[in-house]
Amino acid sequence: MNITLFSSKSYDKEFFDKVNVDGGYNYNISYLEQRLELSTASLLADGTDVVCIFVNDDASRPVLTALKAKGVKIVALRCAGFNNVDLEAAKELGFQVVRVPAYSPETVAEHAAALLFTLNRNTHKAYNRIKENNFNLENLTGICLYGKTAGVIGTGKIGLAMIRILVGLGMKVVCYDPYHTQAAVDAGAQYVELDDLYKVSDVISVHCPLFKENTHFLNKEAFAKMKDGVILINSSRGGLLNTEDALDALASGKLRGLGLDVYERESALFFKDLSTQVIEDTVYARLVNNPRVLLTGHQAFLTEEALTSISNTTLSNIKEVVETGKATNTVLN
């Protein structure tokens, strides 16, 4: 079995190689740093059976057609989301498409909480000041989260992990999801309608997949329904948030702070070292230069536990498809 990982980094190689040996898979794995797109599909060696992709790889119809011509049979996502895959084209072309639906959900929730803590208490600003021997506390004031109301949008495994963290802080937690789970209620959250969540929440954390139907659902209309001074955290998908509307909400004071691990135009930026280049993205520039924005580069998944889980599930998915013709974690077969 010949597998090629696109958008691979040193940590991908470290953990996939280890799991490949320790799990007894012994597949032939090649690693390409390049993002999968039409121009890089040609880099695949003939005889590649599986292409393994990540969140910003392009699996559109033209790219899938090019992969088919190379003999690829399986598209294995090493992430939960699959909005970057043209599923209709994949079905027509006969691909098996598998994903990793859950990998240490606490890992992602903990990063969302880290964004919240850092943004609220300005520890990133304080750290930089102290390095310059500036012990001034002006403009570092936060709020006490204990007793405040947190809204969690999306109550899957990551949302549930976030609910547990927020309840542990002594916050009242309300949540919204089209599909209710008893686990969220048992963890201490109360389901409400989305508009009601906007009305009462001091903090809102988003944990849902991206579909056409919910693209930019966090927009000026949604912000208008929120309390003044809310802190918004998004560690899910950048396309859920209308970034320009969020910047306007920051300017008006509707948002107290914006913590992001994702950005709707991140595919041109994230997972690369662009420190010597001029980034010609004016919206991104407005984000990083706003003192009430905290942005990380899609690293919420980046723990040893999550990387091990991702590698295990991905290789297990491939083995299951090869041996049985289908997989438990299929998106399409």
C-alpha positions in Angstrom: 0.0 0.0 0.0 1.6 3.3 -1.2 0.4 6.4 0.7 1.3 10.0 0.1 0.7 12.7 2.7 0.3 16.2 1.4 0.9 19.3 3.5 3.1 17.2 5.7 5.3 18.6 8.5 8.0 17.1 10.7 5.4 16.1 13.3 3.3 14.3 10.8 6.3 12.2 9.7 7.3 11.5 13.3 3.9 10.2 14.5 2.9 8.5 11.3 6.2 6.6 11.0 5.9 5.5 14.6 2.3 4.3 14.4 3.0 2.7 11.0 5.7 0.5 12.7 4.2 0.1 16.1 0.8 -0.7 14.7 2.2 -3.3 12.3 0.8 -1.6 9.2 4.2 -1.3 7.4 2.8 0.8 4.6 5.0 2.8 2.2 4.4 6.4 3.2 5.8 9.3 1.3 5.7 12.9 2.6 5.2 16.0 0.6 5.3 19.5 2.2 3.3 20.9 -0.7 -0.4 21.6 -0.3 -2.5 19.4 -2.6 -3.9 21.4 -5.5 -4.1 20.9 -9.3 -0.5 22.1 -9.8 0.9 19.6 -7.2 -1.1 16.6 -8.0 1.5 15.8 -10.7 4.0 15.2 -7.9 2.4 11.9 -7.1 4.4 8.9 -8.1 2.6 6.3 -10.3 1.2 3.5 -8.2 0.1 5.7 -5.3 -3.0 4.1 -3.8 -3.9 6.6 -1.1 -3.6 10.4 -0.8 -3.8 11.7 2.7 -4.8 15.3 3.1 -5.3 17.9 5.7 -7.7 20.9 6.3 -6.4 23.3 3.6 -5.7 20.8 0.8 -7.8 21.1 -2.3 -9.9 18.0 -3.2 -12.1 19.8 -5.8 -13.3 18.0 -9.0 -10.3 19.0 -11.1 -7.8 17.8 -8.5 -9.7 14.5 -7.9 -9.8 13.9 -11.7 -6.0 14.3 -11.7 -5.6 11.9 -8.8 -7.8 9.4 -10.5 -5.6 9.5 -13.6 -2.7 8.7 -11.3 -4.4 5.6 -10.0 -5.4 6.8 -6.5 -8.3 4.9 -5.0 -8.6 6.3 -1.5 -8.7 9.9 -0.1 -7.9 9.8 3.6 -8.5 13.0 5.5 -6.4 13.3 8.7 -8.9 15.6 10.2 -12.6 15.7 11.1 -13.9 18.3 8.5 -14.4 17.4 4.9 -15.6 20.7 3.4 -12.6 20.8 1.1 -13.7 17.6 -0.7 -16.1 17.7 -3.6 -18.1 14.6 -2.5 -20.2 14.5 -5.6 -17.1 14.4 -7.8 -15.5 11.8 -5.5 -18.5 9.6 -5.8 -18.6 9.9 -9.6 -14.9 9.0 -9.8 -15.2 6.0 -7.5 -13.1 7.2 -4.6 -13.4 5.9 -1.1 -13.2 8.9 1.3 -12.5 8.5 5.0 -11.8 10.9 7.8 -10.8 11.1 11.5 -14.1 12.1 13.2 -12.6 12.6 16.7 -9.0 12.9 17.9 -8.5 13.9 21.6 -11.4 16.3 21.6 -10.1 17.7 24.9 -7.0 18.8 23.0 -9.0 21.2 20.8 -11.2 22.4 23.7 -8.1 23.1 25.9 -6.7 25.3 23.1 -10.0 27.2 22.8 -9.9 27.7 26.6 -6.3 28.9 26.3 -7.4 31.5 23.7 -10.2 32.6 26.1 -7.9 32.9 29.1 -5.1 34.7 27.3 -7.4 37.1 25.5 -9.4 37.9 28.6 -6.5 38.4 31.0 -4.0 39.8 28.4 -1.2 37.5 29.4 0.3 37.7 25.9 0.6 41.5 26.3 1.9 41.2 29.8 4.6 38.7 28.8 5.9 41.1 26.1 5.9 44.0 28.5 7.8 42.1 31.2 10.5 41.2 28.7 11.0 44.9 28.2 11.0 45.6 31.9 7.6 47.4 31.5 5.6 46.6 34.6 2.7 48.9 33.8 -0.7 47.3 34.2 -2.7 49.8 32.1 -5.0 48.3 29.6 -4.6 44.7 30.9 -7.9 44.5 32.8 -10.0 41.4 32.2 -13.2 40.1 33.6 -13.8 37.3 36.1 -15.3 34.3 34.3 -16.7 32.8 37.4 -20.5 33.3 37.5 -20.6 34.6 33.9 -22.6 32.9 31.1 -20.9 31.0 28.4 -22.5 29.9 25.1 -21.2 26.9 23.3 -22.3 26.4 19.7 -22.0 22.8 18.6 -22.2 20.0 21.2 -20.2 17.2 19.6 -17.3 15.7 21.3 -15.2 18.9 21.3 -18.1 21.1 22.3 -18.8 18.7 25.1 -15.2 18.9 26.3 -15.5 22.7 26.2 -18.7 22.6 28.3 -16.9 20.6 31.0 -14.1 23.1 31.1 -16.4 26.1 31.3 -18.7 24.4 34.0 -15.5 23.7 35.9 -14.7 27.4 36.0 -18.0 28.0 37.7 -19.7 29.5 34.6 -23.3 29.0 33.6 -23.3 27.3 30.3 -26.0 27.4 27.6 -25.6 25.6 24.3 -27.1 25.3 20.8 -27.0 22.4 18.4 -29.7 21.1 16.0 -29.1 17.7 17.6 -29.4 17.6 21.4 -27.3 15.2 23.5 -28.0 14.0 27.0 -24.2 14.2 27.6 -24.2 18.0 27.2 -27.1 18.3 29.7 -25.4 15.9 32.1 -22.2 18.0 31.9 -24.2 21.0 33.2 -25.3 22.8 30.0 -28.8 24.0 29.1 -30.0 23.9 25.5 -31.5 27.1 24.2 -32.3 28.6 20.8 -29.4 30.3 19.0 -30.9 33.8 19.4 -31.3 33.2 23.1 -27.7 32.1 23.4 -26.6 35.3 21.7 -28.7 37.4 24.1 -27.3 36.0 27.4 -23.7 34.9 26.7 -20.7 36.8 28.0 -18.5 34.3 26.2 -19.3 32.4 23.0 -17.2 29.4 21.8 -17.8 27.8 18.5 -17.4 24.0 17.9 -19.2 23.0 14.7 -18.3 21.8 11.2 -18.5 24.0 8.1 -21.2 23.5 5.5 -22.6 25.8 2.8 -25.6 26.3 5.0 -23.7 27.7 8.0 -21.0 29.7 6.1 -20.7 33.1 7.7 -23.5 32.5 10.2 -21.5 34.6 12.6 -22.1 37.9 10.8 -23.4 41.4 11.5 -27.0 40.1 12.0 -25.7 37.6 14.6 -23.5 40.2 16.3 -26.5 42.6 16.6 -28.3 40.0 18.7 -25.4 39.6 21.1 -24.7 41.3 24.4 -22.3 44.2 24.3 -18.7 43.2 25.2 -18.9 39.5 24.4 -15.7 37.4 23.9 -15.9 35.2 20.8 -13.7 32.1 20.4 -13.6 30.1 17.1 -11.4 27.0 16.9 -13.5 25.2 14.3 -13.5 26.5 10.8 -12.7 30.0 9.6 -15.6 30.1 7.1 -18.1 30.1 10.0 -17.2 33.7 10.7 -17.5 36.8 8.5 -14.2 38.3 9.5 -14.9 41.8 8.3 -18.2 41.9 10.2 -16.3 40.7 13.3 -13.8 43.5 12.9 -16.6 46.0 12.7 -18.1 44.5 15.9 -14.8 44.9 17.6 -14.6 48.5 16.6 -18.1 49.2 17.9 -17.5 47.4 21.2 -20.0 44.7 20.5 -17.1 42.3 20.8 -14.8 42.7 23.7 -12.3 40.2 22.2 -11.9 37.8 19.3 -9.9 34.6 19.8 -9.2 32.6 16.6 -7.3 29.5 15.7 -8.8 29.6 12.2 -9.2 32.2 9.5 -11.5 32.0 6.4 -8.6 32.8 4.1 -6.0 30.7 5.9 -5.3 28.2 3.1 -2.9 30.8 1.5 -1.1 31.4 4.8 -1.2 28.8 7.5 1.3 26.0 8.0 4.0 28.0 6.2 6.9 30.2 7.3 6.1 33.5 5.6 8.2 35.7 7.9 10.3 37.1 5.1 7.3 37.9 2.8 4.9 40.7 2.6 1.4 39.3 3.1 -1.0 41.0 0.8 -4.2 40.3 2.7 -5.8 43.4 4.1 -8.3 41.6 6.2 -5.6 39.5 7.8 -3.6 42.6 8.4 -6.5 44.2 10.2 -6.9 41.1 12.4 -3.3 40.8 13.5 -3.0 44.5 14.1 -6.1 44.7 16.3 -5.1 44.7 20.0 -8.3 42.8 20.9 -7.7 39.9 18.5 -5.7 36.8 19.4 -4.9 34.6 16.4 -3.1 31.3 16.3 -2.3 29.3 13.2 -4.7 26.3 13.3 -2.7 24.6 16.0 -5.6 23.5 18.3 -5.0 19.9 17.3 -1.2 19.9 18.0 -0.6 17.7 21.0 1.2 14.3 21.2 -2.1 12.6 22.1 -4.0 14.0 19.2 -1.2 13.4 16.6 -1.0 9.8 17.8 -4.8 9.4 17.5 -4.9 11.0 14.1 -2.1 8.7 12.8 -3.8 5.6 14.3 -7.2 6.3 13.0 -6.0 7.3 9.5 -4.0 4.1 9.0 -6.7 2.0 10.5 -9.2 3.6 8.1 -7.0 2.7 5.2 -6.5 -0.9 6.4 -10.3 -1.3 6.9 -11.1 -0.1 3.4 -8.4 -2.4 1.9 -9.6 -5.5 3.8 -13.3 -5.0 3.8 -14.1 -2.5 1.0 -15.6 0.0 3.5 -14.7 1.8 6.7 -16.4 2.8 9.9 -15.2 6.4 9.4 -16.3 6.8 5.8 -17.4 10.0 4.4 -18.2 8.4 1.1 -17.9 4.9 -0.3 
